[in-house]
Amino acid sequence: MSDLAVRFRKLWDEIAPVGRDAGSGGYLRYALTEPELTLRGWFREQAGQRGMPVTEDGNGNLFAWWGDPAAGDAVLTGSHFDSVPHGGAYDGPLGIVSAFLAVDELRAAEVAPVRPVAVAAFVEEEGGRFGVPCLGSRLLTGEIAVDRAAGLRDAAGVSFAEALGDRPAGADPGLLGRFAAFVELHVEQGRALVDLGAPVAVASAIWPHGRWRFDFHGEGNHAGTTRMADRRDPMLTYAFTVLAANKEARLRDAHATVGRVAVEPNATNAVPSKVTGWLDARAAEPATLDGLVEAVRAKAAERAKRDGTELTCTQESATPLVEFDGRLAGRLTTLLDAPVLPTGAGHDAGVLAAHLPTAMLFVRNPTGVSHSPAESASDADCAAGVAALARVLEELACR
């Protein structure tokens, strides 16, 4: 094992136990809860050990600076700590750990930045607690209204403002204007690099994607005394909609997932009065995505009429097609001699790409599985990712 891989493992082991569920082996690192707050404390400690001052933007995002924070023309890197329910270890934290190690690599080589480097820890990237993905980067860039963000609530009814301890500050053009580029390193959420036999890739684009809430209203009733012919059961409409989403996505070579559902009153012996399902839809092209969602909505509405139920469909978030800065991606591809891959997964990089030159690096995931305890990456590949990120930071910030 290389010296860099050993140092990666040592630093990785410091955070590996935080928020891990003993039963599933996955992580429960929801934004601004105890595990994520512990990791934010670790972030400050790591920055302090490196003499990197930490600033906050009032939206929950942290920035550790190598160089003068006020100098401008900075290169931003980093990722997020929060997880999906029972998610994998690498999605998010790998980019932060790698960023600190990349700074260490450059310092060990006695390479000094001529423009600042900032390591970011963005808040609520997954949307696992408050329902809106990339919330921190959306607030920083002004892509979500402060009032809406402040009022978002988790399953326990706690608002984002309450969890944050203050009303979010919203867009900060002054801070955003200090950054000249953003490079996010992330574990690959697929297995293309396994098939290509490469440890690291450069991203080309992020598929357009979004989340839609389908509320099905029916009539709650007794499971044992209500005749089948008399029922207005929203669970039937919901079940049909899940199958329709699967079919429509396959017809379009797109992705549709209903991974979350809420039922009222949620009793075994009661016909539900309401079922809510959340659709995650993604496609390579915006028109394909629009057609997919409309087809699912239309089929759900038609089925609702047959079932005697009512449907309300609400878009909760939307991310357009993101094509990363071609010049920057080309520069990094040549620098690293790495393959180029698109991705169907959303990232803070996808939000920031509309505001400054942005690129992504992917590290090989041998299982190809993500948002699951089976997500993984070898120490050797993680070290290759750190080395690649160090070369990128040297190219962008030290020349």
VEXFIBA-108265 format. One record per residue (C-alpha): residue number from 1; x, y, z; residue in three letters. Coordinates in nm, 3 decimals, m for minus. Layout:
N
 banu       x       y       z rogu
  NUM       X       Y       Z  ALA
...
***
This chain:
399
 banu       x       y       z rogu
    1   0.000   0.000   0.000  MET
    2   0.136   0.343  m0.093  SER
    3   0.217   0.602   0.171  ASP
    4  m0.070   0.819   0.041  LEU
    5  m0.314   0.528   0.069  ALA
    6  m0.199   0.471   0.430  VAL
    7  m0.254   0.838   0.512  ARG
    8  m0.593   0.828   0.345  PHE
    9  m0.697   0.528   0.554  ARG
   10  m0.579   0.693   0.876  LYS
   11  m0.783   1.006   0.811  LEU
   12  m1.081   0.810   0.679  TRP
   13  m1.092   0.595   0.992  ASP
   14  m1.143   0.908   1.202  GLU
   15  m1.486   0.969   1.049  ILE
   16  m1.591   0.617   0.950  ALA
   17  m1.780   0.535   1.276  PRO
   18  m1.973   0.864   1.290  VAL
   19  m2.343   0.812   1.221  GLY
   20  m2.312   0.447   1.120  ARG
   21  m2.620   0.237   1.197  ASP
   22  m2.522  m0.090   1.362  ALA
   23  m2.813  m0.275   1.207  GLY
   24  m2.785  m0.181   0.840  SER
   25  m2.420  m0.080   0.828  GLY
   26  m2.533   0.235   0.647  GLY
   27  m2.516   0.594   0.763  TYR
   28  m2.769   0.827   0.924  LEU
   29  m2.590   1.157   0.880  ARG
   30  m2.881   1.393   0.828  TYR
   31  m2.800   1.762   0.793  ALA
   32  m2.750   1.950   1.121  LEU
   33  m2.819   1.644   1.337  THR
   34  m2.567   1.514   1.591  GLU
   35  m2.361   1.294   1.353  PRO
   36  m2.332   1.565   1.089  GLU
   37  m2.254   1.826   1.355  LEU
   38  m1.979   1.596   1.482  THR
   39  m1.832   1.584   1.132  LEU
   40  m1.855   1.962   1.105  ARG
   41  m1.652   1.979   1.426  GLY
   42  m1.401   1.737   1.273  TRP
   43  m1.383   1.965   0.966  PHE
   44  m1.290   2.260   1.188  ARG
   45  m1.027   2.051   1.368  GLU
   46  m0.868   1.940   1.041  GLN
   47  m0.864   2.295   0.912  ALA
   48  m0.712   2.417   1.237  GLY
   49  m0.437   2.156   1.223  GLN
   50  m0.346   2.291   0.880  ARG
   51  m0.370   2.658   0.976  GLY
   52  m0.670   2.704   0.746  MET
   53  m0.921   2.957   0.883  PRO
   54  m1.286   2.849   0.861  VAL
   55  m1.567   3.081   0.757  THR
   56  m1.944   3.026   0.739  GLU
   57  m2.185   3.184   0.492  ASP
   58  m2.495   3.197   0.710  GLY
   59  m2.659   2.914   0.516  ASN
   60  m2.487   2.625   0.693  GLY
   61  m2.197   2.596   0.447  ASN
   62  m1.840   2.583   0.583  LEU
   63  m1.524   2.696   0.401  PHE
   64  m1.164   2.624   0.509  ALA
   65  m0.913   2.854   0.339  TRP
   66  m0.557   2.792   0.226  TRP
   67  m0.461   3.148   0.146  GLY
   68  m0.632   3.481   0.204  ASP
   69  m1.014   3.442   0.199  PRO
   70  m1.050   3.800   0.078  ALA
   71  m0.804   3.773  m0.209  ALA
   72  m1.054   3.650  m0.469  GLY
   73  m0.996   3.429  m0.773  ASP
   74  m1.003   3.127  m0.539  ALA
   75  m1.030   2.763  m0.640  VAL
   76  m1.308   2.588  m0.449  LEU
   77  m1.319   2.215  m0.380  THR
   78  m1.493   1.987  m0.128  GLY
   79  m1.834   1.821  m0.103  SER
   80  m2.085   1.733   0.175  HIS
   81  m2.116   1.524   0.493  PHE
   82  m2.489   1.444   0.499  ASP
   83  m2.627   1.112   0.380  SER
   84  m2.945   0.958   0.253  VAL
   85  m3.114   0.722   0.503  PRO
   86  m2.879   0.426   0.555  HIS
   87  m2.653   0.554   0.280  GLY
   88  m2.297   0.467   0.192  GLY
   89  m1.978   0.597   0.351  ALA
   90  m1.817   0.762   0.050  TYR
   91  m2.093   0.972  m0.106  ASP
   92  m1.992   1.323  m0.003  GLY
   93  m1.727   1.281   0.270  PRO
   94  m1.476   1.138   0.021  LEU
   95  m1.457   1.478  m0.147  GLY
   96  m1.384   1.657   0.180  ILE
   97  m1.125   1.411   0.310  VAL
   98  m0.956   1.408  m0.032  SER
   99  m0.946   1.788  m0.041  ALA
  100  m0.757   1.812   0.289  PHE
  101  m0.516   1.540   0.178  LEU
  102  m0.463   1.714  m0.157  ALA
  103  m0.359   2.028   0.031  VAL
  104  m0.120   1.812   0.234  ASP
  105   0.026   1.670  m0.087  GLU
  106   0.093   2.012  m0.232  LEU
  107   0.247   2.140   0.089  ARG
  108   0.471   1.832   0.114  ALA
  109   0.591   1.907  m0.240  ALA
  110   0.654   2.269  m0.128  GLU
  111   0.399   2.396  m0.378  VAL
  112   0.233   2.719  m0.268  ALA
  113  m0.092   2.863  m0.409  PRO
  114  m0.078   3.190  m0.601  VAL
  115  m0.455   3.215  m0.551  ARG
  116  m0.652   3.083  m0.252  PRO
  117  m0.785   2.730  m0.223  VAL
  118  m1.108   2.680  m0.027  ALA
  119  m1.235   2.344   0.099  VAL
  120  m1.615   2.343   0.131  ALA
  121  m1.856   2.136   0.337  ALA
  122  m2.200   2.205   0.191  PHE
  123  m2.509   2.151   0.402  VAL
  124  m2.810   1.929   0.309  GLU
  125  m2.685   1.811  m0.029  GLU
  126  m2.892   1.494  m0.024  GLU
  127  m3.217   1.654   0.086  GLY
  128  m3.255   1.362   0.327  GLY
  129  m3.378   1.580   0.614  ARG
  130  m3.552   1.883   0.464  PHE
  131  m3.648   1.743   0.124  GLY
  132  m3.464   1.980  m0.111  VAL
  133  m3.132   1.852  m0.247  PRO
  134  m2.829   2.081  m0.269  CYS
  135  m2.999   2.322  m0.030  LEU
  136  m2.677   2.487   0.087  GLY
  137  m2.543   2.552  m0.262  SER
  138  m2.887   2.665  m0.381  ARG
  139  m2.896   2.920  m0.098  LEU
  140  m2.541   3.039  m0.170  LEU
  141  m2.625   3.099  m0.536  THR
  142  m2.975   3.237  m0.482  GLY
  143  m3.145   2.944  m0.659  GLU
  144  m3.391   2.901  m0.373  ILE
  145  m3.578   3.175  m0.187  ALA
  146  m3.471   3.232   0.172  VAL
  147  m3.828   3.217   0.303  ASP
  148  m3.891   2.884   0.135  ARG
  149  m3.565   2.737   0.266  ALA
  150  m3.625   2.868   0.618  ALA
  151  m3.969   2.707   0.628  GLY
  152  m3.868   2.360   0.509  LEU
  153  m3.944   2.106   0.780  ARG
  154  m3.816   1.761   0.861  ASP
  155  m4.028   1.462   0.960  ALA
  156  m4.037   1.582   1.322  ALA
  157  m4.160   1.927   1.222  GLY
  158  m3.829   2.105   1.285  VAL
  159  m3.769   2.382   1.033  SER
  160  m3.440   2.439   0.854  PHE
  161  m3.418   2.781   1.022  ALA
  162  m3.460   2.620   1.364  GLU
  163  m3.197   2.355   1.291  ALA
  164  m2.962   2.622   1.158  LEU
  165  m3.017   2.836   1.466  GLY
  166  m3.107   3.138   1.255  ASP
  167  m3.280   3.240   0.938  ARG
  168  m3.058   3.145   0.640  PRO
  169  m2.870   3.436   0.490  ALA
  170  m2.944   3.346   0.128  GLY
  171  m2.742   3.446  m0.176  ALA
  172  m2.402   3.599  m0.112  ASP
  173  m2.271   3.748  m0.439  PRO
  174  m1.964   3.875  m0.256  GLY
  175  m1.862   3.527  m0.145  LEU
  176  m1.959   3.359  m0.470  LEU
  177  m1.762   3.622  m0.660  GLY
  178  m1.443   3.521  m0.481  ARG
  179  m1.439   3.184  m0.654  PHE
  180  m1.286   3.137  m0.998  ALA
  181  m1.361   2.764  m1.028  ALA
  182  m1.507   2.468  m0.840  PHE
  183  m1.380   2.109  m0.862  VAL
  184  m1.574   1.843  m0.670  GLU
  185  m1.430   1.496  m0.619  LEU
  186  m1.694   1.226  m0.565  HIS
  187  m1.723   0.850  m0.559  VAL
  188  m1.868   0.721  m0.885  GLU
  189  m2.232   0.623  m0.842  GLN
  190  m2.221   0.355  m1.107  GLY
  191  m1.970   0.106  m1.247  ARG
  192  m1.845   0.266  m1.568  ALA
  193  m1.493   0.301  m1.427  LEU
  194  m1.489  m0.070  m1.344  VAL
  195  m1.565  m0.149  m1.706  ASP
  196  m1.307   0.105  m1.826  LEU
  197  m1.038  m0.021  m1.590  GLY
  198  m0.959   0.331  m1.468  ALA
  199  m0.945   0.463  m1.109  PRO
  200  m1.047   0.823  m1.186  VAL
  201  m1.265   1.000  m1.444  ALA
  202  m1.368   1.353  m1.533  VAL
  203  m1.739   1.435  m1.550  ALA
  204  m1.894   1.577  m1.867  SER
  205  m2.255   1.640  m1.763  ALA
  206  m2.532   1.573  m1.511  ILE
  207  m2.866   1.450  m1.638  TRP
  208  m3.164   1.677  m1.575  PRO
  209  m3.363   1.548  m1.280  HIS
  210  m3.618   1.639  m1.019  GLY
  211  m3.854   1.527  m0.745  ARG
  212  m4.232   1.526  m0.764  TRP
  213  m4.478   1.460  m0.479  ARG
  214  m4.791   1.264  m0.570  PHE
  215  m5.071   1.302  m0.312  ASP
  216  m5.353   1.049  m0.350  PHE
  217  m5.666   1.124  m0.146  HIS
  218  m5.936   0.864  m0.088  GLY
  219  m6.176   0.761   0.185  GLU
  220  m6.050   0.599   0.503  GLY
  221  m6.259   0.304   0.609  ASN
  222  m6.266  m0.029   0.789  HIS
  223  m6.071  m0.309   0.618  ALA
  224  m6.310  m0.577   0.740  GLY
  225  m6.649  m0.422   0.674  THR
  226  m6.606  m0.209   0.362  THR
  227  m6.707  m0.395   0.047  ARG
  228  m6.444  m0.396  m0.225  MET
  229  m6.689  m0.231  m0.466  ALA
  230  m6.748   0.056  m0.222  ASP
  231  m6.386   0.147  m0.161  ARG
  232  m6.209   0.466  m0.264  ARG
  233  m5.862   0.331  m0.191  ASP
  234  m5.570   0.566  m0.271  PRO
  235  m5.324   0.279  m0.224  MET
  236  m5.450   0.126  m0.546  LEU
  237  m5.388   0.450  m0.735  THR
  238  m5.046   0.480  m0.577  TYR
  239  m4.950   0.122  m0.666  ALA
  240  m5.061   0.170  m1.026  PHE
  241  m4.856   0.491  m1.045  THR
  242  m4.539   0.316  m0.927  VAL
  243  m4.577   0.054  m1.199  LEU
  244  m4.657   0.321  m1.457  ALA
  245  m4.343   0.515  m1.364  ALA
  246  m4.131   0.204  m1.407  ASN
  247  m4.283   0.129  m1.749  LYS
  248  m4.262   0.484  m1.882  GLU
  249  m3.898   0.519  m1.773  ALA
  250  m3.799   0.194  m1.943  ARG
  251  m3.973   0.300  m2.265  LEU
  252  m3.766   0.621  m2.270  ARG
  253  m3.432   0.478  m2.149  ASP
  254  m3.473   0.710  m1.849  ALA
  255  m3.481   0.655  m1.473  HIS
  256  m3.784   0.672  m1.244  ALA
  257  m3.785   0.574  m0.877  THR
  258  m4.047   0.591  m0.606  VAL
  259  m3.836   0.531  m0.297  GLY
  260  m4.042   0.707  m0.034  ARG
  261  m4.406   0.670   0.067  VAL
  262  m4.629   0.797   0.350  ALA
  263  m4.966   0.645   0.437  VAL
  264  m5.250   0.777   0.654  GLU
  265  m5.361   0.646   0.895  PRO
  266  m5.101   0.373   0.834  ASN
  267  m5.302   0.098   1.006  ALA
  268  m5.308  m0.265   0.897  THR
  269  m5.685  m0.293   0.936  ASN
  270  m5.779   0.036   0.770  ALA
  271  m5.831   0.141   0.410  VAL
  272  m5.598   0.442   0.375  PRO
  273  m5.740   0.792   0.353  SER
  274  m5.425   0.932   0.193  LYS
  275  m5.110   0.800   0.030  VAL
  276  m4.818   1.020  m0.070  THR
  277  m4.538   0.897  m0.294  GLY
  278  m4.230   1.083  m0.407  TRP
  279  m4.109   1.031  m0.764  LEU
  280  m3.743   1.081  m0.851  ASP
  281  m3.715   1.113  m1.230  ALA
  282  m3.402   1.154  m1.446  ARG
  283  m3.321   1.144  m1.816  ALA
  284  m3.041   1.230  m2.052  ALA
  285  m3.237   1.512  m2.219  GLU
  286  m3.484   1.769  m2.076  PRO
  287  m3.756   1.681  m2.328  ALA
  288  m3.733   1.315  m2.233  THR
  289  m3.765   1.402  m1.865  LEU
  290  m4.065   1.627  m1.927  ASP
  291  m4.235   1.357  m2.133  GLY
  292  m4.169   1.095  m1.866  LEU
  293  m4.317   1.298  m1.581  VAL
  294  m4.620   1.407  m1.783  GLU
  295  m4.690   1.048  m1.887  ALA
  296  m4.674   0.929  m1.526  VAL
  297  m4.896   1.216  m1.408  ARG
  298  m5.153   1.151  m1.683  ALA
  299  m5.170   0.779  m1.611  LYS
  300  m5.202   0.845  m1.238  ALA
  301  m5.484   1.094  m1.300  ALA
  302  m5.666   0.850  m1.524  GLU
  303  m5.637   0.574  m1.267  ARG
  304  m5.755   0.809  m0.991  ALA
  305  m6.082   0.863  m1.177  LYS
  306  m6.135   0.488  m1.197  ARG
  307  m6.055   0.441  m0.828  ASP
  308  m6.268   0.733  m0.710  GLY
  309  m5.964   0.904  m0.562  THR
  310  m5.809   1.246  m0.612  GLU
  311  m5.456   1.330  m0.724  LEU
  312  m5.238   1.633  m0.663  THR
  313  m4.894   1.640  m0.825  CYS
  314  m4.639   1.894  m0.695  THR
  315  m4.286   1.952  m0.821  GLN
  316  m4.058   1.985  m0.519  GLU
  317  m3.725   2.035  m0.693  SER
  318  m3.580   2.050  m1.042  ALA
  319  m3.227   2.054  m1.177  THR
  320  m3.175   2.125  m1.547  PRO
  321  m2.924   1.953  m1.770  LEU
  322  m2.579   2.051  m1.650  VAL
  323  m2.296   2.046  m1.900  GLU
  324  m1.974   2.113  m1.716  PHE
  325  m1.741   2.381  m1.846  ASP
  326  m1.597   2.227  m2.161  GLY
  327  m1.266   2.409  m2.149  ARG
  328  m1.208   2.318  m1.786  LEU
  329  m1.314   1.955  m1.836  ALA
  330  m1.089   1.927  m2.141  GLY
  331  m0.799   2.077  m1.950  ARG
  332  m0.840   1.828  m1.666  LEU
  333  m0.889   1.533  m1.900  THR
  334  m0.558   1.610  m2.069  THR
  335  m0.385   1.677  m1.738  LEU
  336  m0.499   1.349  m1.583  LEU
  337  m0.523   1.136  m1.898  ASP
  338  m0.860   1.025  m1.764  ALA
  339  m1.182   0.907  m1.929  PRO
  340  m1.488   1.133  m1.944  VAL
  341  m1.825   1.024  m1.806  LEU
  342  m2.176   1.171  m1.772  PRO
  343  m2.375   1.099  m1.456  THR
  344  m2.738   1.072  m1.358  GLY
  345  m2.669   1.183  m1.000  ALA
  346  m2.712   1.538  m0.875  GLY
  347  m2.437   1.728  m0.694  HIS
  348  m2.358   2.071  m0.555  ASP
  349  m2.130   2.100  m0.857  ALA
  350  m2.442   2.092  m1.073  GLY
  351  m2.578   2.398  m0.894  VAL
  352  m2.253   2.593  m0.898  LEU
  353  m2.192   2.514  m1.266  ALA
  354  m2.446   2.781  m1.361  ALA
  355  m2.239   3.044  m1.180  HIS
  356  m1.870   2.961  m1.229  LEU
  357  m1.649   2.718  m1.422  PRO
  358  m1.705   2.381  m1.258  THR
  359  m1.569   2.029  m1.298  ALA
  360  m1.603   1.693  m1.124  MET
  361  m1.371   1.400  m1.065  LEU
  362  m1.509   1.050  m1.003  PHE
  363  m1.331   0.775  m0.808  VAL
  364  m1.399   0.413  m0.903  ARG
  365  m1.666   0.226  m0.708  ASN
  366  m1.607  m0.151  m0.754  PRO
  367  m1.961  m0.248  m0.658  THR
  368  m2.124   0.020  m0.872  GLY
  369  m2.371   0.060  m0.584  VAL
  370  m2.441   0.394  m0.418  SER
  371  m2.686   0.533  m0.160  HIS
  372  m2.637   0.196   0.010  SER
  373  m2.400   0.035   0.262  PRO
  374  m2.256  m0.160  m0.034  ALA
  375  m2.101   0.159  m0.173  GLU
  376  m1.722   0.132  m0.161  SER
  377  m1.387   0.238  m0.298  ALA
  378  m1.043   0.088  m0.241  SER
  379  m0.780   0.284  m0.051  ASP
  380  m0.556   0.266  m0.358  ALA
  381  m0.824   0.424  m0.578  ASP
  382  m0.899   0.687  m0.315  CYS
  383  m0.529   0.770  m0.306  ALA
  384  m0.536   0.799  m0.686  ALA
  385  m0.826   1.040  m0.647  GLY
  386  m0.633   1.249  m0.396  VAL
  387  m0.331   1.259  m0.629  ALA
  388  m0.553   1.362  m0.919  ALA
  389  m0.719   1.636  m0.715  LEU
  390  m0.379   1.761  m0.599  ALA
  391  m0.265   1.789  m0.961  ARG
  392  m0.582   1.977  m1.049  VAL
  393  m0.542   2.220  m0.759  LEU
  394  m0.177   2.271  m0.851  GLU
  395  m0.277   2.344  m1.210  GLU
  396  m0.560   2.584  m1.120  LEU
  397  m0.432   2.754  m0.804  ALA
  398  m0.053   2.725  m0.801  CYS
  399   0.052   2.837  m1.150  ARG
***
